[in-house]
Amino acid sequence: MTPAPSRLRDLPAVVAGIAATVLGAGLGELAAALVAPSASPFAVIGGAMIDLAPAWAKDLAIDLFGTGDKAALLVGIAVLLLVVAGVAGALENRRPPWGRVVLAGLGALGAVVSLTRADAGLLSPVPSLIAGAGAAVVGALLVGRLRRPPRRPVADPRADEGVTRRGVLALSGVAVMAGALAAFGSVALSGGARAISAVRSALRLPQPATTTTVPDAADLGIDGLSPVITPSADFYRIDTALVVPQVDPATWTLRVHGLVEQEVVLRWDDLVALPQKETVATLVCVSNEVGGSLIGTARWLGVPIRDILARAKPTAEADMVLSRSVDGFTASSPLEALTDDRDALLAIGMSGEPLPIEHGFPVRMVVPGLYGYVSATKWVSELEVTRFDRAEGYWTPRGWSERGPVKLQSRIDVPRAGARVEPGSTVIAGVAWHNHVGVAGVEVQVDDGPWQPATLATAISADTWVQWSLPWEATSGLHTARCRAISADGSTQTSDQAPPAPDGATGWDEATISVA
């Protein structure tokens, strides 16, 4: 009988390493649910990877996966972890104890990283240490069975070896099942998310002192055209939080400090007791490509930030407010944008309901005219009045501009790119925006024809997008439609193509339309 190739002889050890790691990861997640929910090993490593990612990597992830970028990151971490686990298993089989050292080292790495997180606590390293120790011990035990000599002489050592290999594979299966059960147990024990969800459901928002009316003529009523108000369930979510913070309004506070004459601390009851303003505003992610979907409009309820800053009285030298989330994210907003006549809010409501948890419950910032990375801080807990030459937001040292005014843009929604339409009368329609400036017009070009003015819907305000449409007599063949917006300040949307980094994409949106 020919001996098994070396790499096949390592296969049970590879499986054992993977199984041990699955069990260790499950135990780590279970430990996190019990003692440090924000220090889940996956969340800790994933958060660190987000922090270390350069601008191009962030853009690539969003371009490939959209709002599913976080799920894709977690899957990527899991795949990489399993690869390392398999290598550790083979290493333990060939050169013990280095395999278990690798597995324990992964846990130690996670523990160290957990202490660097903004919400780190005394128990934050515990889940990762348990995960690493569990994987190392179980891996050593499983692989050790493969290397253990038979207790008594056997007629065919290779047959005995086969029995051992099958036993290790069976035990590996048990370890995987145990790890999965531990992971499911961590979900069952994560009562914090359910508790905050219950608090949100029971919350009743105060009535606004001032409201915003959405004109009937703001919606052109065209099938396939983005609705004027984006449903909350469809509103884009781009942030750095792998684990959504669970913040109880009863414990929430906002601290305003820095270059101010008087430090201000607000609690939830203080905030909701103030006059509330309702406004409709469009938010845009700086990662939005030309023609992209990382944009949405909602009806927001909250307190004007300028009213809160007026209490603190910023000093004359201040020119920036560094907002901070409970998870450590920071955004650098020009002080002027938070104190002028725009409806920059500490928002508590979104489209008639308390903020969804993933959109910043209980309090977030909404600042019309600025990209979200320099303004839309969710789960906000701190406003530091400072200067641009003394502090910087989360994304600035990662290659993004320190200031992020929204650029003039337009998009074709109907017909969709690549759509097939029948010859005859149809319509080309879409949306345009130049937040806090306004849109004066939109022009459309089909193939190499002249630019034609589109009909604009009634804008809600300069802080929202506006729908537009153009009748079109479609003829058989393949056509290209493009659009460009004209701002209320007289400027025309540039045709120069630029990527999102470092301060927002530019160019004209185009749609290829097949008429047959």
Order of alpha helices (4+ residues) and beta strands (2+ residues): alpha-alpha-alpha-alpha-alpha-alpha-alpha-alpha-alpha-beta-beta-alpha-beta-beta-alpha-beta-beta-alpha-beta-beta-beta-beta-beta-beta-beta-beta-beta-beta-beta-beta-beta
